[in-house]
């Protein structure tokens, strides 16, 4: 089959320019069709020697195998390079060997001391001590392959995973998405805006008691009173209304937020 | 006639915490309230809703549910532990790990033998209630979701557990789940989210009532496992349910010859009223009413809606006559049901308990300092000054503003239980359940230096109340067994001097301490109503005031005359005068009186009860009370008509002597009133005298 395709270069049908493989395939199939249609009884098939076709077949096989091999090798190379890269990164991450040794020796010392103290209290013989040490070591530490040990944490984590997930569940059911909740600030401000007596938006003195969002600084001006915490009087007279008359000299906080576009007047 | 300058203080940023759970003990009429910061408060409903005890919280403790078992208080939280509280030492007695993950609910059966606990891992754990603690008994069948709510059947044979998307009914003996009731999800977009059954209630007629996060209150038949009725009361969650249980005293047996009547107290399940609290802040009441007169088919009908809250209502409780609700807006609202109390009486008024009944502000009189107590820190402020003079009622201009001098943060997770500052302003002390800390302050011109006193005497360890003497040389601390520890303060040292113990073995904690100006007397008040007066020179008990039926809320000793004034929870103020020079224990009426002979120290049962005082205008009406004590009632007219003062009458105690002569003596009495707006008013003594003369 292939020999036939390979040899069959000359095609009587047109449009055989340098085309991609697919079109070449379709061309070939169309050609074979045409050939099939075209080949009448009078035309004798072309002579192809057995050896040539055999060689052709072998060559193509070899090519295929070679390409497969090459691909494999390329992949191998890639993998090797990646592995090397990771190892290098790991080496960079790890502390220098001396520090590691120090830490290991210190921890070993600690374990030895604690176990020694416990043994003294228990008054055991040396063989028992060794056995106990091993047992304790087994309870608290496990040696994995390589240079890793796993020990149980003393005291435990402050908030366990289960507690955290329970708290998250509660939080999401009460405050999560889908719950229509608003801040006190927004609610009171809207009440002021929609009420019969329109007045200014509400701003709490303490910033964390209510947040006022998306208001540019230019459209607001703040009035603070000098107070014990040392917040000084800031008055920006961008508006004609002068609120100084309303301010008394007592020492409690007054904070007025005005929206310039609303022309709210405080009476 | 004196002049007073009143400081209006508005820089105390007290932030209360949300109410998370409540439990009512009908036999002692006590309500336990669990707050969001882990604190537990005990309120005495029989005594005008007075907040008797506060067990301070911790920063890592989050309580989800409370339960009373025979006078013992248990709580469970997301930390996975069941905690029993010691109500005399005001601290947790022990905590038992349930090993089921976070605990969502705790409930006790009506026989008070078993405690059921619903855990995150889907198990309902049974604990046996022993004398000294609780012991794990067994698990019921483990389920696949978390158990959010539990309710026992009154017979103790079955348990209903509310989970996510369903309710399971367990048989308490075998532990197997018998029924599974599937709860419908909400309509529309809420179909995608699971519905959480926040609370269940099991009634004695085998019906289960459930409140879920889709806003429905559903009534199920527990025998067949089917839905009877569904009420949609809100668009948001129904967070709590409570079914009424009435305690009824049944009179049994009158013996013919001896005329003795024995009383038996029995609890009848009067399940006629049910309340549901929602996320919107409304509380909806359902009542079991027959649809037609005379017939027995009681159906749950929605009757009233209470809108007393602004935020979610998470805890609900029925008392005999009222409905109590509490939630995220930190208010405790007691709404008496008008079909159980008389209309237009004081009993039928709506009550909102907003502020703590314990004093969180301490004043250093000579230095002009205020100490504010927060759960995790203390703030020390200097009051402002004004040099101008004015007439009565004028607002004076402020020359020097108040200044925050110090913020003292507590290390550790326990919250601060009590705090005090000495009158001269040089010592600050506070205590938690585990430790007491004392600091020495030096206030220079612009500098403040503070030093911690490291070695404190070991007797100072679990302190409920702290008080400094007027000359700042002594520290008084109330500790266990109703005893008072006296420690001396000198430079940077604090040494234990003496421990004062009263004669009677009262184990209730001392919640009020007051030292006199001249340093002779110390008054201590207990939560069971006793007030002891100690003589500080002789270091022993001087006398005990007769026990009044209401708990004292504030006590003070007059600076010059030595009168002891006490304000009580039922809005009465009483004055007593222990004689200064006499050896014996005497109590004298302060306004019209004769000196009496010995006063017997009354045991607790014999309080001073009197006939309900008549509101006589300016006159004195005497009524004979038990054990030879007479009551004089005087109507006290406040000076300003618009002032809101809680105390309206003065009860004056008078011991009837042999001679029976009464001569009017004018003594000056200083009464301090406190109103919820944190304004301290003091009324001049002379003005009172003009009213009190008989």
Boltz contact constraints between the chains, C-beta under 6 A:
constraints:
  - contact:
      token1: [A, 162]
      token2: [B, 101]
      max_distance: 6.0
  - contact:
      token1: [A, 162]
      token2: [B, 120]
      max_distance: 6.0
  - contact:
      token1: [A, 163]
      token2: [B, 78]
      max_distance: 6.0
  - contact:
      token1: [A, 163]
      token2: [B, 102]
      max_distance: 6.0
  - contact:
      token1: [A, 166]
      token2: [B, 78]
      max_distance: 6.0
  - contact:
      token1: [A, 166]
      token2: [B, 102]
      max_distance: 6.0
  - contact:
      token1: [A, 166]
      token2: [B, 120]
      max_distance: 6.0
  - contact:
      token1: [A, 228]
      token2: [B, 401]
      max_distance: 6.0
  - contact:
      token1: [A, 228]
      token2: [B, 402]
      max_distance: 6.0
  - contact:
      token1: [A, 228]
      token2: [B, 403]
      max_distance: 6.0
  - contact:
      token1: [A, 228]
      token2: [B, 404]
      max_distance: 6.0
  - contact:
      token1: [A, 249]
      token2: [B, 397]
      max_distance: 6.0
  - contact:
      token1: [A, 249]
      token2: [B, 398]
      max_distance: 6.0
  - contact:
      token1: [A, 251]
      token2: [B, 384]
      max_distance: 6.0
  - contact:
      token1: [A, 251]
      token2: [B, 398]
      max_distance: 6.0
  - contact:
      token1: [A, 251]
      token2: [B, 401]
      max_distance: 6.0
  - contact:
      token1: [A, 251]
      token2: [B, 402]
      max_distance: 6.0
  - contact:
      token1: [A, 252]
      token2: [B, 10]
      max_distance: 6.0
